[in-house]
């Protein structure tokens, strides 16, 4: 099984699926992304996501009434040093609209892509091949990494 190769410099963007795999310890994606989380916890890697990730990751635990998982998600997304949730600004929304119109992305995906591009992230970690259509995103697809 392969593991993610981290960039030599720059921040890494994680989408909601990547966060879910980490929080819920879902294999093989957890092992494939381990270098990312290890570097974050060691203080050697800045990781960013959109505030939208909070909504996306909390839905299932809230629906299931899993208060412990809700607390864990909040603690990880809002309390981990080096992990930053970026706001959904008007410029992100306008860029997301253009990405959605041009590449037929779903609205949440367009917001993630626009946020990562605006933040100048060196790597975009996901498990969705659709992000490959977006220029300016250096994508790492966890399913492919795990299978290698």
PyMOL commands that place a pseudoatom at each C-alpha (Angstrom):
pseudoatom trace, name=CA, resn=UNK, resi=1, chain=A, elem=C, hetatm=0, pos=[0.000, 0.000, 0.000]
pseudoatom trace, name=CA, resn=UNK, resi=2, chain=A, elem=C, hetatm=0, pos=[1.244, 3.466, -0.898]
pseudoatom trace, name=CA, resn=UNK, resi=3, chain=A, elem=C, hetatm=0, pos=[1.358, 6.597, 1.214]
pseudoatom trace, name=CA, resn=UNK, resi=4, chain=A, elem=C, hetatm=0, pos=[0.945, 10.227, 0.272]
pseudoatom trace, name=CA, resn=UNK, resi=5, chain=A, elem=C, hetatm=0, pos=[4.020, 12.174, -0.825]
pseudoatom trace, name=CA, resn=UNK, resi=6, chain=A, elem=C, hetatm=0, pos=[4.110, 15.568, 0.846]
pseudoatom trace, name=CA, resn=UNK, resi=7, chain=A, elem=C, hetatm=0, pos=[5.271, 18.659, -1.028]
pseudoatom trace, name=CA, resn=UNK, resi=8, chain=A, elem=C, hetatm=0, pos=[8.600, 20.179, -0.100]
pseudoatom trace, name=CA, resn=UNK, resi=9, chain=A, elem=C, hetatm=0, pos=[6.935, 23.470, 0.735]
pseudoatom trace, name=CA, resn=UNK, resi=10, chain=A, elem=C, hetatm=0, pos=[3.489, 24.999, 0.981]
pseudoatom trace, name=CA, resn=UNK, resi=11, chain=A, elem=C, hetatm=0, pos=[0.241, 24.169, 2.684]
pseudoatom trace, name=CA, resn=UNK, resi=12, chain=A, elem=C, hetatm=0, pos=[-1.910, 21.131, 2.012]
pseudoatom trace, name=CA, resn=UNK, resi=13, chain=A, elem=C, hetatm=0, pos=[-5.655, 21.329, 1.460]
pseudoatom trace, name=CA, resn=UNK, resi=14, chain=A, elem=C, hetatm=0, pos=[-7.865, 18.520, 2.751]
pseudoatom trace, name=CA, resn=UNK, resi=15, chain=A, elem=C, hetatm=0, pos=[-11.472, 18.049, 1.703]
pseudoatom trace, name=CA, resn=UNK, resi=16, chain=A, elem=C, hetatm=0, pos=[-14.211, 16.626, 3.922]
pseudoatom trace, name=CA, resn=UNK, resi=17, chain=A, elem=C, hetatm=0, pos=[-13.673, 12.999, 2.921]
pseudoatom trace, name=CA, resn=UNK, resi=18, chain=A, elem=C, hetatm=0, pos=[-10.020, 13.213, 3.943]
pseudoatom trace, name=CA, resn=UNK, resi=19, chain=A, elem=C, hetatm=0, pos=[-10.995, 14.591, 7.349]
pseudoatom trace, name=CA, resn=UNK, resi=20, chain=A, elem=C, hetatm=0, pos=[-13.669, 11.907, 7.802]
pseudoatom trace, name=CA, resn=UNK, resi=21, chain=A, elem=C, hetatm=0, pos=[-11.154, 9.147, 7.055]
pseudoatom trace, name=CA, resn=UNK, resi=22, chain=A, elem=C, hetatm=0, pos=[-8.843, 10.588, 9.712]
pseudoatom trace, name=CA, resn=UNK, resi=23, chain=A, elem=C, hetatm=0, pos=[-11.482, 11.232, 12.384]
pseudoatom trace, name=CA, resn=UNK, resi=24, chain=A, elem=C, hetatm=0, pos=[-13.230, 7.886, 11.921]
pseudoatom trace, name=CA, resn=UNK, resi=25, chain=A, elem=C, hetatm=0, pos=[-9.956, 5.978, 11.299]
pseudoatom trace, name=CA, resn=UNK, resi=26, chain=A, elem=C, hetatm=0, pos=[-11.168, 4.544, 7.966]
pseudoatom trace, name=CA, resn=UNK, resi=27, chain=A, elem=C, hetatm=0, pos=[-8.736, 2.279, 6.154]
pseudoatom trace, name=CA, resn=UNK, resi=28, chain=A, elem=C, hetatm=0, pos=[-6.999, 2.093, 3.758]
pseudoatom trace, name=CA, resn=UNK, resi=29, chain=A, elem=C, hetatm=0, pos=[-7.274, 5.880, 3.453]
pseudoatom trace, name=CA, resn=UNK, resi=30, chain=A, elem=C, hetatm=0, pos=[-6.042, 6.545, 6.979]
pseudoatom trace, name=CA, resn=UNK, resi=31, chain=A, elem=C, hetatm=0, pos=[-2.787, 4.690, 6.317]
pseudoatom trace, name=CA, resn=UNK, resi=32, chain=A, elem=C, hetatm=0, pos=[-2.397, 6.306, 2.890]
pseudoatom trace, name=CA, resn=UNK, resi=33, chain=A, elem=C, hetatm=0, pos=[-2.712, 9.764, 4.438]
pseudoatom trace, name=CA, resn=UNK, resi=34, chain=A, elem=C, hetatm=0, pos=[-0.667, 9.027, 7.588]
pseudoatom trace, name=CA, resn=UNK, resi=35, chain=A, elem=C, hetatm=0, pos=[2.394, 11.123, 6.570]
pseudoatom trace, name=CA, resn=UNK, resi=36, chain=A, elem=C, hetatm=0, pos=[0.129, 14.168, 6.264]
pseudoatom trace, name=CA, resn=UNK, resi=37, chain=A, elem=C, hetatm=0, pos=[-1.345, 13.809, 9.750]
pseudoatom trace, name=CA, resn=UNK, resi=38, chain=A, elem=C, hetatm=0, pos=[2.026, 12.889, 11.258]
pseudoatom trace, name=CA, resn=UNK, resi=39, chain=A, elem=C, hetatm=0, pos=[3.602, 16.042, 9.770]
pseudoatom trace, name=CA, resn=UNK, resi=40, chain=A, elem=C, hetatm=0, pos=[0.693, 18.176, 10.985]
pseudoatom trace, name=CA, resn=UNK, resi=41, chain=A, elem=C, hetatm=0, pos=[1.034, 16.860, 14.526]
pseudoatom trace, name=CA, resn=UNK, resi=42, chain=A, elem=C, hetatm=0, pos=[4.820, 17.274, 14.412]
pseudoatom trace, name=CA, resn=UNK, resi=43, chain=A, elem=C, hetatm=0, pos=[4.325, 20.929, 13.493]
pseudoatom trace, name=CA, resn=UNK, resi=44, chain=A, elem=C, hetatm=0, pos=[6.094, 20.613, 10.154]
pseudoatom trace, name=CA, resn=UNK, resi=45, chain=A, elem=C, hetatm=0, pos=[3.057, 20.846, 7.861]
pseudoatom trace, name=CA, resn=UNK, resi=46, chain=A, elem=C, hetatm=0, pos=[0.315, 23.461, 7.593]
pseudoatom trace, name=CA, resn=UNK, resi=47, chain=A, elem=C, hetatm=0, pos=[-3.059, 21.958, 6.638]
pseudoatom trace, name=CA, resn=UNK, resi=48, chain=A, elem=C, hetatm=0, pos=[-6.073, 23.974, 5.515]
pseudoatom trace, name=CA, resn=UNK, resi=49, chain=A, elem=C, hetatm=0, pos=[-9.679, 23.328, 4.599]
pseudoatom trace, name=CA, resn=UNK, resi=50, chain=A, elem=C, hetatm=0, pos=[-12.814, 25.394, 4.128]
pseudoatom trace, name=CA, resn=UNK, resi=51, chain=A, elem=C, hetatm=0, pos=[-15.275, 26.237, 6.881]
pseudoatom trace, name=CA, resn=UNK, resi=52, chain=A, elem=C, hetatm=0, pos=[-17.612, 24.181, 4.679]
pseudoatom trace, name=CA, resn=UNK, resi=53, chain=A, elem=C, hetatm=0, pos=[-15.756, 21.096, 5.925]
pseudoatom trace, name=CA, resn=UNK, resi=54, chain=A, elem=C, hetatm=0, pos=[-17.228, 21.663, 9.398]
pseudoatom trace, name=CA, resn=UNK, resi=55, chain=A, elem=C, hetatm=0, pos=[-20.748, 21.339, 7.988]
pseudoatom trace, name=CA, resn=UNK, resi=56, chain=A, elem=C, hetatm=0, pos=[-19.922, 18.320, 5.831]
pseudoatom trace, name=CA, resn=UNK, resi=57, chain=A, elem=C, hetatm=0, pos=[-18.102, 16.339, 8.510]
pseudoatom trace, name=CA, resn=UNK, resi=58, chain=A, elem=C, hetatm=0, pos=[-20.645, 17.012, 11.275]
pseudoatom trace, name=CA, resn=UNK, resi=59, chain=A, elem=C, hetatm=0, pos=[-23.755, 15.874, 9.369]
pseudoatom trace, name=CA, resn=UNK, resi=60, chain=A, elem=C, hetatm=0, pos=[-23.490, 12.113, 9.965]
pseudoatom trace, name=CA, resn=UNK, resi=61, chain=A, elem=C, hetatm=0, pos=[-22.499, 12.275, 13.654]
pseudoatom trace, name=CA, resn=UNK, resi=62, chain=A, elem=C, hetatm=0, pos=[-25.325, 14.749, 14.295]
pseudoatom trace, name=CA, resn=UNK, resi=63, chain=A, elem=C, hetatm=0, pos=[-27.806, 12.595, 12.387]
pseudoatom trace, name=CA, resn=UNK, resi=64, chain=A, elem=C, hetatm=0, pos=[-26.679, 9.544, 14.365]
pseudoatom trace, name=CA, resn=UNK, resi=65, chain=A, elem=C, hetatm=0, pos=[-26.850, 11.417, 17.680]
pseudoatom trace, name=CA, resn=UNK, resi=66, chain=A, elem=C, hetatm=0, pos=[-23.172, 10.602, 18.283]
pseudoatom trace, name=CA, resn=UNK, resi=67, chain=A, elem=C, hetatm=0, pos=[-22.191, 13.400, 20.670]
pseudoatom trace, name=CA, resn=UNK, resi=68, chain=A, elem=C, hetatm=0, pos=[-18.704, 11.968, 21.225]
pseudoatom trace, name=CA, resn=UNK, resi=69, chain=A, elem=C, hetatm=0, pos=[-17.934, 12.015, 17.507]
pseudoatom trace, name=CA, resn=UNK, resi=70, chain=A, elem=C, hetatm=0, pos=[-19.374, 15.533, 17.175]
pseudoatom trace, name=CA, resn=UNK, resi=71, chain=A, elem=C, hetatm=0, pos=[-17.053, 16.701, 19.958]
pseudoatom trace, name=CA, resn=UNK, resi=72, chain=A, elem=C, hetatm=0, pos=[-14.076, 14.918, 18.381]
pseudoatom trace, name=CA, resn=UNK, resi=73, chain=A, elem=C, hetatm=0, pos=[-14.748, 16.512, 14.969]
pseudoatom trace, name=CA, resn=UNK, resi=74, chain=A, elem=C, hetatm=0, pos=[-15.028, 19.967, 16.504]
pseudoatom trace, name=CA, resn=UNK, resi=75, chain=A, elem=C, hetatm=0, pos=[-11.871, 19.443, 18.532]
pseudoatom trace, name=CA, resn=UNK, resi=76, chain=A, elem=C, hetatm=0, pos=[-9.878, 18.299, 15.495]
pseudoatom trace, name=CA, resn=UNK, resi=77, chain=A, elem=C, hetatm=0, pos=[-11.138, 20.928, 13.053]
pseudoatom trace, name=CA, resn=UNK, resi=78, chain=A, elem=C, hetatm=0, pos=[-11.176, 23.849, 15.454]
pseudoatom trace, name=CA, resn=UNK, resi=79, chain=A, elem=C, hetatm=0, pos=[-8.513, 22.937, 17.995]
pseudoatom trace, name=CA, resn=UNK, resi=80, chain=A, elem=C, hetatm=0, pos=[-5.623, 21.344, 16.113]
pseudoatom trace, name=CA, resn=UNK, resi=81, chain=A, elem=C, hetatm=0, pos=[-2.560, 23.553, 15.889]
pseudoatom trace, name=CA, resn=UNK, resi=82, chain=A, elem=C, hetatm=0, pos=[-1.565, 23.935, 12.247]
pseudoatom trace, name=CA, resn=UNK, resi=83, chain=A, elem=C, hetatm=0, pos=[-5.007, 23.008, 10.870]
pseudoatom trace, name=CA, resn=UNK, resi=84, chain=A, elem=C, hetatm=0, pos=[-6.943, 26.043, 9.663]
pseudoatom trace, name=CA, resn=UNK, resi=85, chain=A, elem=C, hetatm=0, pos=[-10.545, 26.283, 8.488]
pseudoatom trace, name=CA, resn=UNK, resi=86, chain=A, elem=C, hetatm=0, pos=[-10.708, 29.139, 6.001]
pseudoatom trace, name=CA, resn=UNK, resi=87, chain=A, elem=C, hetatm=0, pos=[-13.834, 31.295, 5.652]
pseudoatom trace, name=CA, resn=UNK, resi=88, chain=A, elem=C, hetatm=0, pos=[-16.031, 31.191, 2.585]
pseudoatom trace, name=CA, resn=UNK, resi=89, chain=A, elem=C, hetatm=0, pos=[-15.446, 34.696, 1.274]
pseudoatom trace, name=CA, resn=UNK, resi=90, chain=A, elem=C, hetatm=0, pos=[-17.205, 36.422, -1.601]
pseudoatom trace, name=CA, resn=UNK, resi=91, chain=A, elem=C, hetatm=0, pos=[-14.145, 35.962, -3.780]
pseudoatom trace, name=CA, resn=UNK, resi=92, chain=A, elem=C, hetatm=0, pos=[-14.209, 32.216, -3.042]
pseudoatom trace, name=CA, resn=UNK, resi=93, chain=A, elem=C, hetatm=0, pos=[-17.910, 32.109, -3.937]
pseudoatom trace, name=CA, resn=UNK, resi=94, chain=A, elem=C, hetatm=0, pos=[-17.340, 33.937, -7.217]
pseudoatom trace, name=CA, resn=UNK, resi=95, chain=A, elem=C, hetatm=0, pos=[-14.428, 31.666, -8.096]
pseudoatom trace, name=CA, resn=UNK, resi=96, chain=A, elem=C, hetatm=0, pos=[-16.510, 28.632, -7.111]
pseudoatom trace, name=CA, resn=UNK, resi=97, chain=A, elem=C, hetatm=0, pos=[-19.328, 29.787, -9.389]
pseudoatom trace, name=CA, resn=UNK, resi=98, chain=A, elem=C, hetatm=0, pos=[-16.871, 30.011, -12.285]
pseudoatom trace, name=CA, resn=UNK, resi=99, chain=A, elem=C, hetatm=0, pos=[-15.471, 26.558, -11.505]
pseudoatom trace, name=CA, resn=UNK, resi=100, chain=A, elem=C, hetatm=0, pos=[-18.971, 25.120, -11.240]
pseudoatom trace, name=CA, resn=UNK, resi=101, chain=A, elem=C, hetatm=0, pos=[-19.995, 26.664, -14.558]
pseudoatom trace, name=CA, resn=UNK, resi=102, chain=A, elem=C, hetatm=0, pos=[-16.816, 25.628, -16.353]
pseudoatom trace, name=CA, resn=UNK, resi=103, chain=A, elem=C, hetatm=0, pos=[-16.146, 22.168, -14.935]
pseudoatom trace, name=CA, resn=UNK, resi=104, chain=A, elem=C, hetatm=0, pos=[-19.632, 21.109, -13.819]
pseudoatom trace, name=CA, resn=UNK, resi=105, chain=A, elem=C, hetatm=0, pos=[-18.541, 20.615, -10.209]
pseudoatom trace, name=CA, resn=UNK, resi=106, chain=A, elem=C, hetatm=0, pos=[-21.067, 20.234, -7.427]
pseudoatom trace, name=CA, resn=UNK, resi=107, chain=A, elem=C, hetatm=0, pos=[-21.357, 23.384, -5.316]
pseudoatom trace, name=CA, resn=UNK, resi=108, chain=A, elem=C, hetatm=0, pos=[-19.457, 22.010, -2.275]
pseudoatom trace, name=CA, resn=UNK, resi=109, chain=A, elem=C, hetatm=0, pos=[-16.659, 20.714, -4.510]
pseudoatom trace, name=CA, resn=UNK, resi=110, chain=A, elem=C, hetatm=0, pos=[-16.430, 24.059, -6.278]
pseudoatom trace, name=CA, resn=UNK, resi=111, chain=A, elem=C, hetatm=0, pos=[-16.119, 25.822, -2.915]
pseudoatom trace, name=CA, resn=UNK, resi=112, chain=A, elem=C, hetatm=0, pos=[-13.347, 23.444, -1.810]
pseudoatom trace, name=CA, resn=UNK, resi=113, chain=A, elem=C, hetatm=0, pos=[-11.464, 23.899, -5.094]
pseudoatom trace, name=CA, resn=UNK, resi=114, chain=A, elem=C, hetatm=0, pos=[-11.823, 27.674, -5.034]
pseudoatom trace, name=CA, resn=UNK, resi=115, chain=A, elem=C, hetatm=0, pos=[-10.685, 27.856, -1.408]
pseudoatom trace, name=CA, resn=UNK, resi=116, chain=A, elem=C, hetatm=0, pos=[-7.615, 25.735, -2.114]
pseudoatom trace, name=CA, resn=UNK, resi=117, chain=A, elem=C, hetatm=0, pos=[-6.701, 27.801, -5.171]
pseudoatom trace, name=CA, resn=UNK, resi=118, chain=A, elem=C, hetatm=0, pos=[-7.194, 31.098, -3.348]
pseudoatom trace, name=CA, resn=UNK, resi=119, chain=A, elem=C, hetatm=0, pos=[-5.031, 29.845, -0.470]
pseudoatom trace, name=CA, resn=UNK, resi=120, chain=A, elem=C, hetatm=0, pos=[-2.301, 28.782, -2.920]
pseudoatom trace, name=CA, resn=UNK, resi=121, chain=A, elem=C, hetatm=0, pos=[-2.108, 25.244, -1.567]
pseudoatom trace, name=CA, resn=UNK, resi=122, chain=A, elem=C, hetatm=0, pos=[0.701, 23.068, -2.886]
pseudoatom trace, name=CA, resn=UNK, resi=123, chain=A, elem=C, hetatm=0, pos=[-1.380, 19.873, -2.655]
pseudoatom trace, name=CA, resn=UNK, resi=124, chain=A, elem=C, hetatm=0, pos=[-5.115, 19.068, -2.639]
pseudoatom trace, name=CA, resn=UNK, resi=125, chain=A, elem=C, hetatm=0, pos=[-5.920, 15.789, -0.838]
pseudoatom trace, name=CA, resn=UNK, resi=126, chain=A, elem=C, hetatm=0, pos=[-9.200, 14.102, -1.716]
pseudoatom trace, name=CA, resn=UNK, resi=127, chain=A, elem=C, hetatm=0, pos=[-10.712, 10.824, -2.803]
pseudoatom trace, name=CA, resn=UNK, resi=128, chain=A, elem=C, hetatm=0, pos=[-12.654, 12.391, -5.668]
pseudoatom trace, name=CA, resn=UNK, resi=129, chain=A, elem=C, hetatm=0, pos=[-11.198, 12.144, -9.174]
pseudoatom trace, name=CA, resn=UNK, resi=130, chain=A, elem=C, hetatm=0, pos=[-13.443, 15.019, -10.304]
pseudoatom trace, name=CA, resn=UNK, resi=131, chain=A, elem=C, hetatm=0, pos=[-11.038, 17.564, -8.861]
pseudoatom trace, name=CA, resn=UNK, resi=132, chain=A, elem=C, hetatm=0, pos=[-8.514, 16.588, -11.527]
pseudoatom trace, name=CA, resn=UNK, resi=133, chain=A, elem=C, hetatm=0, pos=[-10.532, 18.668, -14.007]
pseudoatom trace, name=CA, resn=UNK, resi=134, chain=A, elem=C, hetatm=0, pos=[-9.644, 21.845, -12.112]
pseudoatom trace, name=CA, resn=UNK, resi=135, chain=A, elem=C, hetatm=0, pos=[-6.498, 23.613, -13.282]
pseudoatom trace, name=CA, resn=UNK, resi=136, chain=A, elem=C, hetatm=0, pos=[-4.216, 24.805, -10.519]
pseudoatom trace, name=CA, resn=UNK, resi=137, chain=A, elem=C, hetatm=0, pos=[-4.982, 21.928, -8.146]
pseudoatom trace, name=CA, resn=UNK, resi=138, chain=A, elem=C, hetatm=0, pos=[-2.193, 19.445, -7.584]
pseudoatom trace, name=CA, resn=UNK, resi=139, chain=A, elem=C, hetatm=0, pos=[-4.482, 16.607, -6.540]
pseudoatom trace, name=CA, resn=UNK, resi=140, chain=A, elem=C, hetatm=0, pos=[-3.679, 13.506, -4.537]
pseudoatom trace, name=CA, resn=UNK, resi=141, chain=A, elem=C, hetatm=0, pos=[-6.474, 10.906, -4.711]
pseudoatom trace, name=CA, resn=UNK, resi=142, chain=A, elem=C, hetatm=0, pos=[-6.293, 8.682, -1.642]
pseudoatom trace, name=CA, resn=UNK, resi=143, chain=A, elem=C, hetatm=0, pos=[-7.893, 5.652, -3.323]
pseudoatom trace, name=CA, resn=UNK, resi=144, chain=A, elem=C, hetatm=0, pos=[-5.177, 5.647, -5.961]
pseudoatom trace, name=CA, resn=UNK, resi=145, chain=A, elem=C, hetatm=0, pos=[-2.444, 6.150, -3.389]
pseudoatom trace, name=CA, resn=UNK, resi=146, chain=A, elem=C, hetatm=0, pos=[-3.748, 3.315, -1.227]
pseudoatom trace, name=CA, resn=UNK, resi=147, chain=A, elem=C, hetatm=0, pos=[-3.939, 0.990, -4.241]
pseudoatom trace, name=CA, resn=UNK, resi=148, chain=A, elem=C, hetatm=0, pos=[-0.361, 1.681, -5.328]
for i in range(1, 148): cmd.bond("trace and resi %d" % i, "trace and resi %d" % (i + 1))
show_as sticks, trace
zoom trace
